[in-house]
Amino acid sequence: MERSPAKRIVHLVSFNIPYPPDYGGIMDVFYKISALKRQGVGVILHCFSYGRGRSRTLERECLRVHYYRRELNLFHLFRKEPFIVVSRSNEMLLKDLLTDNHPIIFEGLHTTHFLGNKALEGRITMVRTHNIEHVYYRNLASNEKNPFRKLYYSTEARKLERYEPKLASATWLISISPGDTEYFNSMYGNALFVGPFHPEDGSFPGEGRGDYVLIHGDFSTAENDAAALYLLKEVVPHLKYPTILAGKRPSAELSDKASALRHVKLVPNPSLSQMNELIANAQVCLLNATQPTGMKLKLINALSSSRHVVASPAVISGTGLGELCHVAVNPGEWISLTDRLMNEDFTGDMRVQRNLLLKEVADNEVNAKKIVETIDSYNPEL
C-alpha cells in the first residue's frame, strides 16, 4: 500500500538493493532516493537482488519496493546483449512499470533492457550514467590478473560499446560528472549533468591537523586494488607518517604488502561509521585511480569530510573539482606533497572555498532539484 501522497512519483530501477550504501554506485542511488523524498517526490523502487537482503530502511524511504532476482545464468555470457544488462531483464519489471504512467529513472546502463520498449512509448525515461561503461570495463580488464575474469571484462567491454547507442532513446541521460556529460552529449545529445549523491552527515574535520595518512576505497574491484597497491609499493614506504589502508575486501597481495610495512595499519571491511570517522580524522587522503570516467565517490567523501587531498589526474578528470586537490603524477610528487601537507594546517578559509565549489557539483538538494525541474519542464502537470 502506498504511503502519504507525494507531489510527484517516479519509478527508480536500481542495479542492486541500495542499502546499506557502502560503495560508490549504491551510495549514489540511496542518497538520491532520500534527496528526492525531501523534494516531495515519492519513489517506487525496483531493485535486483543478489547478495543482499530486503531492507526495511528502503521500505520506509520509498512508496513501494519491488525486488527481482538477478539471473546469473552463465549461458547469458554467450548472448549478444551485455551480461550486466541481460541478467537484469526480468519481465516482471516491465509489468510493474506499466501499472501507471510515472517517469522512470534507470540506474546505470545495467538496468536499461526495457529502455525503448514499445510498451513504454511516451513515458519520461531518464538513465543515470555512472560511467562510460565500455571504457570502465576495458580498464577493469587491463588491471585484472585472473585470465578468465580478464576475458570476461574485455568481452563485456565490446558488447557494452555496441549496446551503448540504445541510450539515445532515453528522454534524458543524467550524467554523474561534467566530463561524462560532455561525452554523452557529443554522442547522443540528451545528457544533463547531475552530480553525485552522497552522505551529507556534517562530520567535517576541525581546523588544524590530523596525524595520519589515509588510503581508502572499495578494494573488491581490480582497479581500486591495483591503485592502492601502487601507492603501497611506490609511495608509502618513503613516508614517515602513520598510514591507514581502509576498504572493502582487500586482496591477499594488498593485505600482505600493508602488513609488511610497520607504519601501515590495515582496516579491512570497515563499517560505514568507522569509515566516516577514518576519513574525518585523516590529515591527508591519497586517492589514486587509472580510470578517468565517472565520479569517484571516495573523492566526494574525502572533500566533504576530510582535510587535504592528494589525487592522481584520473581521479579528478572531468569532475570540475581539480582545484580542491593537490595533483600527483609520479611517486616523487606523491611523496613531496604528502610531506608538505602533513605539516600544514587545514584552515577555515580552505573549508569555505571547498564548500562553495562542492555545492555546485555535489550538493544533494541542488542535484535532486535538477531532476525534479527537468521532469517538470517536460510535463508540468506531473
C-alpha positions as CSV (number, residue, x, y, z in Angstrom):
1,M,0.0,0.0,0.0
2,E,1.4,3.4,-0.9
3,R,2.1,5.8,1.9
4,S,1.3,9.5,2.2
5,P,0.6,11.2,-1.1
6,A,3.6,12.8,-2.8
7,K,3.6,15.8,-5.1
8,R,5.2,13.7,-7.8
9,I,6.0,10.0,-8.2
10,V,8.9,8.3,-10.1
11,H,9.9,4.8,-10.7
12,L,13.6,4.1,-9.9
13,V,15.2,0.9,-11.2
14,S,18.3,0.0,-9.3
15,F,21.0,-2.5,-10.4
16,N,21.3,-3.8,-6.8
17,I,19.5,-3.3,-3.5
18,P,20.7,0.2,-2.5
19,Y,21.1,-0.5,1.2
20,P,23.4,-0.4,3.0
21,P,25.0,2.4,0.9
22,D,28.6,1.0,1.3
23,Y,30.1,1.5,-2.1
24,G,30.1,4.3,-4.7
25,G,27.3,3.4,-7.2
26,I,24.9,2.2,-4.5
27,M,25.7,5.3,-2.4
28,D,24.6,7.5,-5.3
29,V,21.3,5.5,-5.6
30,F,20.4,5.5,-1.9
31,Y,21.1,9.2,-1.2
32,K,19.3,10.1,-4.4
33,I,16.2,8.4,-3.1
34,S,16.4,10.3,0.2
35,A,17.0,13.7,-1.5
36,L,14.1,13.2,-3.9
37,K,11.9,12.4,-0.9
38,R,12.8,15.7,0.7
39,Q,11.8,17.4,-2.6
40,G,8.3,15.8,-2.3
41,V,9.0,13.1,-4.8
42,G,7.7,9.6,-3.9
43,V,9.9,6.8,-5.2
44,I,8.6,3.4,-6.3
45,L,11.8,1.4,-6.1
46,H,12.6,-1.6,-8.3
47,C,15.8,-3.4,-7.4
48,F,17.7,-6.6,-8.4
49,S,18.7,-8.9,-5.6
50,Y,22.0,-10.7,-5.5
51,G,23.9,-11.0,-2.3
52,R,21.8,-8.5,-0.3
53,G,18.5,-9.0,1.6
54,R,15.3,-7.0,1.7
55,S,15.6,-3.7,3.5
56,R,13.1,-2.1,5.9
57,T,15.0,1.1,5.6
58,L,14.3,1.2,1.9
59,E,10.7,0.3,2.5
60,R,10.4,3.3,4.9
61,E,12.0,5.7,2.4
62,C,10.0,4.6,-0.7
63,L,6.3,4.3,-1.6
64,R,6.8,0.7,-2.6
65,V,9.8,-1.6,-3.1
66,H,9.8,-4.4,-5.7
67,Y,12.6,-7.0,-5.6
68,Y,13.6,-9.1,-8.6
69,R,16.1,-11.9,-8.7
70,R,19.1,-11.2,-10.9
71,E,19.6,-14.2,-13.3
72,L,23.3,-15.1,-13.1
73,N,23.0,-17.8,-15.6
74,L,26.4,-18.5,-17.3
75,F,24.6,-19.1,-20.6
76,H,23.9,-15.3,-20.7
77,L,27.6,-14.9,-21.3
78,F,27.0,-16.1,-24.9
79,R,24.2,-13.6,-25.6
80,K,24.6,-10.5,-27.8
81,E,23.4,-8.2,-25.0
82,P,26.0,-7.4,-22.3
83,F,25.8,-9.7,-19.3
84,I,25.2,-6.9,-16.9
85,V,22.1,-6.0,-18.9
86,V,20.6,-9.4,-19.9
87,S,20.9,-10.7,-16.3
88,R,18.5,-7.9,-15.3
89,S,15.9,-8.5,-18.0
90,N,13.1,-9.7,-15.7
91,E,9.7,-9.4,-17.4
92,M,8.0,-8.7,-14.1
93,L,9.9,-5.4,-14.0
94,L,8.2,-4.3,-17.3
95,K,4.8,-5.4,-16.0
96,D,5.3,-3.4,-12.8
97,L,6.5,-0.3,-14.7
98,L,3.3,-0.5,-16.8
99,T,0.9,-0.2,-13.8
100,D,1.0,3.7,-14.2
101,N,2.5,6.5,-16.3
102,H,5.0,7.9,-13.9
103,P,8.6,8.9,-15.1
104,I,11.3,6.2,-14.9
105,I,14.9,6.6,-13.7
106,F,17.1,3.7,-14.8
107,E,20.2,3.4,-12.7
108,G,23.1,2.7,-14.9
109,L,23.3,1.0,-18.3
110,H,22.8,-2.2,-16.4
111,T,19.1,-1.7,-15.9
112,T,18.1,-0.5,-19.4
113,H,17.0,-3.7,-21.0
114,F,13.5,-2.3,-21.4
115,L,14.6,1.2,-22.4
116,G,13.0,2.0,-25.8
117,N,10.4,-0.8,-25.4
118,K,7.3,0.0,-27.4
119,A,5.2,-0.6,-24.3
120,L,6.9,2.4,-22.6
121,E,6.5,4.7,-25.6
122,G,5.6,8.2,-24.5
123,R,7.0,7.8,-20.9
124,I,9.6,10.1,-19.5
125,T,12.7,7.9,-19.2
126,M,16.0,9.0,-17.5
127,V,19.2,7.0,-17.4
128,R,21.7,7.7,-14.6
129,T,25.1,7.1,-16.2
130,H,27.6,6.2,-13.5
131,N,30.4,5.7,-16.0
132,I,31.2,5.3,-19.7
133,E,30.8,1.6,-19.2
134,H,32.8,0.2,-22.1
135,V,35.7,2.4,-21.0
136,Y,35.3,1.3,-17.4
137,Y,35.2,-2.4,-18.4
138,R,38.3,-2.1,-20.6
139,N,40.1,-0.6,-17.6
140,L,38.9,-3.5,-15.4
141,A,40.3,-5.9,-18.0
142,S,43.7,-4.2,-18.1
143,N,44.0,-4.4,-14.3
144,E,42.7,-8.0,-13.9
145,K,45.3,-10.8,-13.4
146,N,42.8,-13.7,-13.5
147,P,42.7,-14.8,-17.2
148,F,39.0,-15.8,-17.1
149,R,37.9,-12.5,-15.5
150,K,40.2,-10.6,-17.9
151,L,38.4,-12.3,-20.8
152,Y,35.0,-11.6,-19.3
153,Y,35.8,-7.9,-18.8
154,S,37.2,-7.4,-22.3
155,T,34.3,-9.3,-24.0
156,E,31.8,-7.3,-21.9
157,A,33.5,-4.0,-22.9
158,R,33.0,-4.8,-26.6
159,K,29.3,-5.7,-26.0
160,L,28.8,-2.5,-24.0
161,E,30.2,-0.3,-26.7
162,R,27.9,-1.9,-29.3
163,Y,24.9,-1.6,-26.8
164,E,25.5,2.0,-25.7
165,P,23.7,3.7,-28.6
166,K,20.4,2.5,-27.0
167,L,20.9,5.4,-24.7
168,A,19.7,7.7,-27.5
169,S,16.1,6.6,-26.9
170,A,16.1,8.0,-23.3
171,T,14.4,11.3,-22.7
172,W,17.5,12.4,-20.8
173,L,20.8,10.9,-19.6
174,I,21.6,12.3,-16.1
175,S,25.4,12.0,-16.1
176,I,27.4,12.0,-12.9
177,S,30.3,14.2,-14.0
178,P,30.9,17.2,-16.3
179,G,33.3,15.1,-18.4
180,D,30.9,12.2,-18.9
181,T,28.1,14.8,-19.7
182,E,30.3,16.2,-22.5
183,Y,30.9,12.7,-23.9
184,F,27.3,11.6,-23.8
185,N,26.1,14.9,-25.3
186,S,28.5,14.6,-28.2
187,M,27.3,11.0,-28.8
188,Y,23.5,11.3,-28.2
189,G,22.6,15.0,-27.4
190,N,20.4,14.2,-24.5
191,A,22.7,14.5,-21.4
192,L,22.3,16.7,-18.3
193,F,24.9,17.0,-15.6
194,V,23.5,15.9,-12.2
195,G,26.4,15.5,-9.7
196,P,26.8,12.6,-7.3
197,F,24.6,12.0,-4.3
198,H,26.4,11.1,-1.1
199,P,26.1,11.2,2.7
200,E,26.0,14.7,4.0
201,D,26.4,13.9,7.6
202,G,28.2,17.1,8.6
203,S,31.2,15.2,10.0
204,F,33.6,17.9,8.8
205,P,37.0,17.9,10.5
206,G,38.1,20.5,12.9
207,E,40.6,23.1,11.7
208,G,44.2,22.2,12.4
209,R,45.8,18.8,11.7
210,G,45.2,15.1,11.8
211,D,48.1,12.7,12.4
212,Y,47.8,10.1,9.7
213,V,47.6,9.4,6.0
214,L,44.6,7.6,4.7
215,I,44.2,5.4,1.6
216,H,40.5,4.3,1.3
217,G,38.2,2.7,-1.3
218,D,36.3,-0.4,-2.4
219,F,39.2,-2.8,-3.0
220,S,37.0,-5.6,-4.2
221,T,37.3,-4.1,-7.7
222,A,40.6,-4.8,-9.5
223,E,41.1,-1.2,-10.4
224,N,40.9,0.1,-6.9
225,D,43.1,-2.7,-5.6
226,A,45.7,-2.0,-8.2
227,A,45.6,1.7,-7.5
228,A,46.1,1.2,-3.7
229,L,48.9,-1.4,-4.4
230,Y,50.8,1.2,-6.5
231,L,50.7,3.6,-3.5
232,L,51.9,0.9,-1.1
233,K,54.8,-0.1,-3.4
234,E,55.9,3.3,-4.7
235,V,54.9,6.0,-2.2
236,V,54.1,4.7,1.3
237,P,57.5,3.1,2.0
238,H,59.0,6.6,1.7
239,L,56.6,8.2,4.1
240,K,57.4,8.6,7.8
241,Y,53.8,9.0,9.0
242,P,51.2,6.5,10.3
243,T,49.2,5.4,7.3
244,I,45.9,3.6,7.3
245,L,44.6,1.5,4.5
246,A,40.8,1.0,4.8
247,G,38.3,-0.6,2.4
248,K,36.2,-3.5,1.3
249,R,37.7,-6.9,0.6
250,P,41.4,-6.1,0.0
251,S,43.2,-8.7,-2.0
252,A,45.7,-11.0,-0.4
253,E,48.6,-9.2,-2.2
254,L,47.4,-5.8,-0.9
255,S,46.9,-7.1,2.6
256,D,50.4,-8.7,2.6
257,K,52.0,-5.5,1.4
258,A,50.3,-3.5,4.0
259,S,51.4,-5.9,6.8
260,A,55.0,-5.8,5.6
261,L,55.1,-2.0,6.3
262,R,55.5,-1.3,10.0
263,H,53.8,2.2,9.9
264,V,50.8,0.9,7.9
265,K,47.6,-0.3,9.6
266,L,45.1,-2.3,7.5
267,V,41.4,-1.8,8.3
268,P,39.5,-4.4,6.1
269,N,35.7,-4.1,5.6
270,P,35.1,-1.1,7.9
271,S,31.6,-0.2,8.9
272,L,30.1,2.9,7.5
273,S,30.5,4.8,10.7
274,Q,34.1,3.6,11.1
275,M,35.0,4.6,7.5
276,N,33.4,8.1,8.1
277,E,35.5,8.5,11.2
278,L,38.7,7.5,9.5
279,I,38.1,10.0,6.7
280,A,37.1,12.8,9.0
281,N,40.2,12.4,11.2
282,A,42.8,12.0,8.5
283,Q,45.3,14.7,7.7
284,V,45.9,13.7,4.1
285,C,43.9,11.4,1.9
286,L,45.7,9.7,-1.0
287,L,43.3,9.0,-3.9
288,N,44.7,7.1,-6.9
289,A,43.0,5.7,-10.0
290,T,43.6,4.9,-13.6
291,Q,40.0,5.2,-14.7
292,P,39.2,8.8,-15.9
293,T,35.4,8.4,-16.3
294,G,32.6,8.8,-13.9
295,M,32.9,10.5,-10.5
296,K,34.8,8.8,-7.7
297,L,32.6,8.8,-4.6
298,K,35.8,8.5,-2.5
299,L,36.8,11.9,-3.9
300,I,33.4,13.4,-2.8
301,N,33.7,11.8,0.6
302,A,37.2,13.0,1.2
303,L,36.4,16.6,0.1
304,S,33.2,16.7,2.1
305,S,34.6,15.3,5.4
306,S,38.4,15.3,5.4
307,R,41.4,17.7,5.2
308,H,44.0,17.7,2.5
309,V,43.5,15.5,-0.6
310,V,46.3,14.3,-3.0
311,A,44.9,12.7,-6.1
312,S,46.1,11.3,-9.4
313,P,44.9,13.0,-12.7
314,A,42.4,10.2,-13.4
315,V,40.6,10.8,-10.1
316,I,39.8,14.5,-10.9
317,S,39.5,14.2,-14.7
318,G,36.2,15.7,-15.8
319,T,34.9,16.3,-12.3
320,G,35.2,20.1,-12.0
321,L,36.8,19.6,-8.6
322,G,40.5,19.6,-9.5
323,E,41.3,23.0,-7.9
324,L,40.3,21.5,-4.5
325,C,43.0,18.8,-4.7
326,H,46.8,18.5,-5.0
327,V,47.6,16.5,-8.1
328,A,50.4,14.0,-8.2
329,V,51.7,12.3,-11.4
330,N,54.7,10.4,-10.2
331,P,56.0,8.9,-6.9
332,G,58.2,11.9,-6.2
333,E,55.2,14.2,-6.3
334,W,53.0,11.9,-4.1
335,I,55.8,11.9,-1.5
336,S,56.7,15.6,-1.5
337,L,53.1,16.7,-1.5
338,T,52.2,14.4,1.4
339,D,55.3,15.5,3.4
340,R,54.3,19.2,3.0
341,L,50.6,18.7,3.7
342,M,51.2,16.6,6.8
343,N,52.7,19.8,8.3
344,E,50.1,22.3,7.0
345,D,47.0,23.3,8.9
346,F,43.6,22.9,7.3
347,T,42.1,26.3,7.7
348,G,38.5,27.7,7.9
349,D,39.2,29.6,4.7
350,M,40.1,26.3,2.9
351,R,36.8,24.8,4.2
352,V,34.8,27.8,2.9
353,Q,36.4,27.6,-0.6
354,R,35.8,23.9,-0.7
355,N,32.2,24.0,0.3
356,L,31.4,26.7,-2.3
357,L,32.6,24.5,-5.2
358,L,31.2,21.3,-3.7
359,K,27.8,22.9,-3.6
360,E,27.9,23.4,-7.4
361,V,28.9,19.8,-8.1
362,A,27.8,17.5,-5.2
363,D,25.0,19.1,-3.2
364,N,22.2,16.6,-2.8
365,E,19.4,19.1,-2.6
366,V,20.7,21.0,-5.7
367,N,21.0,17.8,-7.7
368,A,17.6,16.5,-6.6
369,K,16.0,19.8,-7.7
370,K,17.7,19.4,-11.1
371,I,16.0,16.1,-11.6
372,V,12.6,17.4,-10.5
373,E,12.8,20.6,-12.6
374,T,13.9,18.7,-15.6
375,I,10.9,16.4,-15.3
376,D,8.6,19.4,-14.7
377,S,9.9,21.2,-17.7
378,Y,8.9,18.2,-19.9
379,N,5.4,17.8,-18.4
380,P,4.5,20.5,-15.8
381,E,1.3,18.6,-14.9
382,L,3.2,15.7,-13.2
